[in-house]
Amino acid sequence: MVKNGRIQQSLAYWCLNATDWQWDCDRICDAAVGLGCPAVELVPPDLWAAVRQRGLQNVLAHNGMPGPVFAKGLNNPRYREEVIARTKVEIDRAADSGIPNVIAFTGYRWLDADNPRSGEISPVQGAANTVKGLTELARYAEPRRVTMVLEQLNTRDQSHPMKGHPGYQGDDIDYCAEIVRQVGSPCAKLLFDVYHVAIMNGDVIRRLHQYRDWIGHIHAAGVPGRAELDDRQEINYPAVMRALLDIGYQGYVGQEFIPTRDPMEGLAQAVSLCDV
């Protein structure tokens, strides 16, 4: 159980539902309530009402794109119109349901997201395209009191489709932070995933301080392997959580690891480590 509660924690739906464990929404909500976590995230819209009925907050919504949701992004004019249209629908849904954040992605760097041999969008052009698209979404989201959170993803891990994302253009936290800075909206923030940042950039605590004003959401998982936050992984999560307190972070930390053993055991350990 959460004892201190200074770090608000949420459980990521997909890690417990779409993996080998296949927990349903009720079981995930039961786990959140039992652990003292006030929230869940990335829950399909048809289950949002069930989350509310359990007295839990849903703190992060998908962008409405079909999977893989991060492949066709704002960096590519070929997909940007579709991404913006689908995301606006999700922003409206989120606003109606009191969900504060909707996720955003740069997309793959390939001209055809399904074909790595199709040529590449340059980093400069990809950033400019993403700024343009994210600016439009932030303007749409602002009167609806929703924040777009742009996620950096690692491209190094090729062992599993949800552990790394080769081809994703926004694989550098500095690159993504500069995009958010250029948008310059209170409704455009970073989704700072500690797992991805550690793999691609390192120096996690320094970067938390560096980008403190632009962080809208946090994700946590063990490195390497995106597994539990235990002594078989390298990140000192209590220190990371204390850094979040030091910078005055008021958002949520989503437990987004893929369980390799009894999920409740791993969740209890992770929640306890982050409850500084």
C-alpha positions as CSV (number, residue, x, y, z in Angstrom):
1,M,0.0,0.0,0.0
2,V,1.0,3.6,-0.6
3,K,2.1,5.2,2.7
4,N,3.5,8.6,1.8
5,G,1.5,9.5,-1.3
6,R,3.8,12.3,-2.3
7,I,4.2,10.7,-5.8
8,Q,0.9,10.1,-7.5
9,Q,1.0,6.7,-9.2
10,S,-1.1,5.1,-11.9
11,L,-1.1,1.6,-13.5
12,A,-0.8,1.3,-17.3
13,Y,-3.6,-0.8,-18.7
14,W,-1.9,-2.3,-21.7
15,C,1.0,-3.8,-19.6
16,L,-1.4,-5.9,-17.7
17,N,-4.0,-6.6,-20.3
18,A,-2.2,-6.9,-23.7
19,T,0.7,-9.0,-22.4
20,D,0.8,-12.7,-21.3
21,W,-1.2,-11.9,-18.1
22,Q,-4.3,-10.5,-19.8
23,W,-5.8,-8.9,-16.8
24,D,-9.2,-7.3,-17.5
25,C,-10.2,-3.8,-16.4
26,D,-11.8,-4.9,-13.2
27,R,-8.7,-6.7,-12.1
28,I,-6.5,-3.8,-13.0
29,C,-8.7,-1.4,-11.1
30,D,-8.8,-3.8,-8.1
31,A,-5.0,-3.8,-8.1
32,A,-4.8,0.1,-8.2
33,V,-7.3,0.4,-5.3
34,G,-5.6,-2.3,-3.3
35,L,-2.2,-0.7,-3.7
36,G,-3.5,2.8,-2.9
37,C,-2.9,4.2,-6.4
38,P,-5.4,6.8,-7.4
39,A,-5.3,6.3,-11.1
40,V,-4.9,4.1,-14.2
41,E,-4.0,5.1,-17.7
42,L,-4.2,4.2,-21.4
43,V,-7.5,2.5,-20.9
44,P,-9.7,1.9,-24.0
45,P,-12.5,4.5,-24.2
46,D,-15.3,1.8,-23.8
47,L,-13.9,1.1,-20.3
48,W,-13.6,4.7,-19.1
49,A,-17.0,4.5,-17.3
50,A,-15.9,1.4,-15.4
51,V,-12.8,3.3,-14.2
52,R,-14.9,6.2,-13.0
53,Q,-17.3,3.8,-11.2
54,R,-14.3,2.5,-9.1
55,G,-13.5,6.1,-8.0
56,L,-10.2,6.1,-10.0
57,Q,-8.8,8.8,-12.2
58,N,-7.9,8.0,-15.8
59,V,-4.9,10.2,-16.4
60,L,-3.7,9.5,-19.9
61,A,-5.6,8.6,-23.1
62,H,-4.4,7.2,-26.5
63,N,-4.3,9.4,-29.6
64,G,-6.9,7.3,-31.4
65,M,-4.5,5.9,-34.1
66,P,-4.7,2.2,-34.9
67,G,-1.7,0.1,-33.8
68,P,1.2,0.5,-33.6
69,V,0.0,3.9,-32.4
70,F,3.5,5.4,-32.5
71,A,4.3,4.5,-36.1
72,K,2.3,7.1,-38.1
73,G,2.9,10.4,-36.4
74,L,3.0,14.2,-36.7
75,N,6.4,14.2,-38.4
76,N,5.0,12.8,-41.7
77,P,2.7,14.9,-43.9
78,R,1.4,11.7,-45.3
79,Y,-0.3,10.8,-42.0
80,R,-0.5,14.1,-40.2
81,E,-4.0,15.0,-41.3
82,E,-5.3,11.6,-40.1
83,V,-3.3,11.8,-36.8
84,I,-4.7,15.3,-36.0
85,A,-8.3,14.4,-36.9
86,R,-8.2,11.2,-34.8
87,T,-6.4,12.9,-31.9
88,K,-9.0,15.7,-31.8
89,V,-11.7,13.1,-31.3
90,E,-9.7,11.7,-28.4
91,I,-9.2,15.2,-27.0
92,D,-12.9,15.8,-27.0
93,R,-13.5,12.4,-25.3
94,A,-10.9,13.1,-22.7
95,A,-12.3,16.5,-22.0
96,D,-15.8,15.1,-21.5
97,S,-14.4,12.4,-19.2
98,G,-12.0,14.6,-17.1
99,I,-8.9,12.9,-18.5
100,P,-6.0,15.5,-18.3
101,N,-3.6,14.1,-20.9
102,V,-3.6,12.7,-24.4
103,I,-0.5,11.1,-25.8
104,A,1.4,12.2,-29.0
105,F,4.2,10.7,-31.1
106,T,6.6,12.0,-33.7
107,G,6.1,8.8,-35.7
108,Y,8.6,6.7,-37.7
109,R,11.2,8.5,-39.7
110,W,10.4,6.5,-42.9
111,L,8.4,8.2,-45.7
112,D,6.1,5.1,-45.7
113,A,5.7,4.0,-42.0
114,D,5.2,0.4,-43.1
115,N,8.3,0.3,-45.3
116,P,11.8,1.1,-44.0
117,R,13.2,1.1,-47.6
118,S,10.9,4.0,-48.6
119,G,13.4,6.7,-47.7
120,E,13.6,8.9,-44.6
121,I,12.3,12.2,-43.3
122,S,15.3,14.3,-42.1
123,P,15.5,15.1,-38.4
124,V,15.2,18.8,-39.1
125,Q,12.1,18.4,-41.3
126,G,10.6,15.8,-38.9
127,A,10.9,18.2,-36.0
128,A,9.4,21.1,-38.0
129,N,6.5,18.9,-39.1
130,T,5.9,17.8,-35.5
131,V,6.0,21.3,-34.2
132,K,3.3,22.3,-36.7
133,G,1.1,19.4,-35.9
134,L,1.6,19.6,-32.1
135,T,0.9,23.3,-32.2
136,E,-2.5,22.7,-33.8
137,L,-3.4,20.0,-31.3
138,A,-2.3,22.1,-28.3
139,R,-4.4,25.0,-29.5
140,Y,-7.4,22.7,-29.9
141,A,-6.7,21.1,-26.5
142,E,-6.2,24.3,-24.5
143,P,-9.9,25.5,-24.2
144,R,-10.8,21.9,-23.4
145,R,-8.3,21.7,-20.5
146,V,-6.4,18.8,-22.0
147,T,-2.6,18.6,-22.4
148,M,-0.8,16.8,-25.2
149,V,2.2,14.9,-24.0
150,L,4.9,14.0,-26.6
151,E,6.7,10.8,-25.8
152,Q,10.3,9.9,-26.7
153,L,10.8,6.2,-27.4
154,N,14.0,4.2,-27.6
155,T,15.2,2.7,-30.9
156,R,18.0,0.5,-29.5
157,D,16.1,-2.5,-28.1
158,Q,15.0,-4.8,-30.9
159,S,14.1,-7.7,-28.7
160,H,10.3,-7.0,-28.5
161,P,7.9,-4.7,-30.3
162,M,7.0,-2.9,-27.0
163,K,10.5,-2.8,-25.5
164,G,12.0,-0.7,-28.3
165,H,10.9,1.0,-31.5
166,P,13.5,1.0,-34.3
167,G,12.7,3.7,-36.8
168,Y,11.0,6.1,-34.4
169,Q,12.2,9.6,-35.1
170,G,11.8,11.1,-31.6
171,D,14.3,8.8,-29.9
172,D,16.2,11.6,-28.3
173,I,14.8,13.4,-25.2
174,D,16.6,16.6,-26.2
175,Y,15.1,16.5,-29.7
176,C,11.6,16.0,-28.2
177,A,12.1,18.7,-25.6
178,E,13.1,21.2,-28.3
179,I,9.9,20.4,-30.2
180,V,7.8,21.1,-27.1
181,R,9.8,24.3,-26.4
182,Q,9.1,25.5,-30.0
183,V,5.4,24.8,-29.6
184,G,5.5,27.0,-26.6
185,S,2.0,26.1,-25.2
186,P,1.0,25.1,-21.7
187,C,-0.9,22.3,-23.3
188,A,2.1,20.8,-25.0
189,K,4.4,18.9,-22.7
190,L,6.9,16.0,-22.6
191,L,5.9,12.4,-21.6
192,F,9.2,11.7,-19.9
193,D,9.6,7.9,-19.9
194,V,12.4,7.0,-17.6
195,Y,13.0,3.7,-19.3
196,H,13.4,5.2,-22.8
197,V,15.4,8.1,-21.6
198,A,17.8,5.9,-19.7
199,I,18.4,3.7,-22.7
200,M,18.9,6.5,-25.2
201,N,20.3,9.4,-23.2
202,G,21.1,8.5,-19.6
203,D,21.7,11.2,-17.1
204,V,18.0,10.9,-16.1
205,I,18.0,13.1,-13.0
206,R,19.9,15.9,-14.6
207,R,17.4,15.9,-17.5
208,L,14.5,15.9,-15.1
209,H,15.9,19.1,-13.7
210,Q,16.7,20.5,-17.1
211,Y,13.2,19.9,-18.5
212,R,11.2,20.4,-15.3
213,D,9.0,23.1,-16.8
214,W,8.0,20.9,-19.8
215,I,7.3,17.6,-18.2
216,G,3.6,16.6,-18.2
217,H,3.7,12.9,-17.4
218,I,6.2,10.2,-16.3
219,H,6.5,6.5,-17.1
220,A,8.6,4.0,-15.2
221,A,10.0,0.5,-16.1
222,G,13.2,-1.4,-15.4
223,V,16.3,-1.2,-17.6
224,P,17.1,-3.4,-19.4
225,G,14.0,-5.3,-20.5
226,R,11.1,-3.1,-19.5
227,A,10.4,-5.4,-16.6
228,E,9.9,-4.9,-12.9
229,L,11.5,-2.2,-10.9
230,D,13.6,-4.7,-8.9
231,D,17.3,-5.4,-8.1
232,R,17.8,-7.0,-11.5
233,Q,17.6,-3.6,-13.3
234,E,19.9,-0.6,-13.1
235,I,17.7,2.5,-12.4
236,N,17.7,3.9,-8.8
237,Y,14.0,4.7,-8.8
238,P,13.8,6.1,-5.3
239,A,16.4,8.6,-6.3
240,V,14.5,9.5,-9.5
241,M,11.3,10.0,-7.5
242,R,13.1,12.2,-5.0
243,A,14.3,14.3,-8.0
244,L,10.6,14.6,-9.1
245,L,9.8,16.0,-5.7
246,D,12.8,18.3,-5.9
247,I,11.6,19.9,-9.1
248,G,8.0,20.2,-7.8
249,Y,6.5,17.7,-10.2
250,Q,2.7,17.5,-9.6
251,G,1.7,15.0,-12.3
252,Y,1.4,11.2,-12.3
253,V,4.0,8.4,-12.5
254,G,2.7,5.6,-14.6
255,Q,3.9,2.1,-13.8
256,E,4.4,0.9,-17.4
257,F,6.5,-2.3,-17.1
258,I,5.9,-5.7,-18.6
259,P,5.5,-8.2,-15.8
260,T,7.8,-11.3,-15.9
261,R,6.3,-12.8,-12.7
262,D,3.2,-12.5,-10.6
263,P,2.0,-9.0,-11.6
264,M,0.7,-8.1,-8.2
265,E,4.0,-8.9,-6.6
266,G,5.9,-6.7,-9.1
267,L,3.4,-3.9,-8.8
268,A,3.6,-3.9,-5.0
269,Q,7.4,-3.6,-5.2
270,A,7.3,-0.9,-7.8
271,V,4.7,1.2,-6.1
272,S,6.6,0.9,-2.8
273,L,9.9,1.9,-4.4
274,C,8.3,5.0,-5.9
275,D,6.5,6.0,-2.8
276,V,9.3,8.1,-1.4
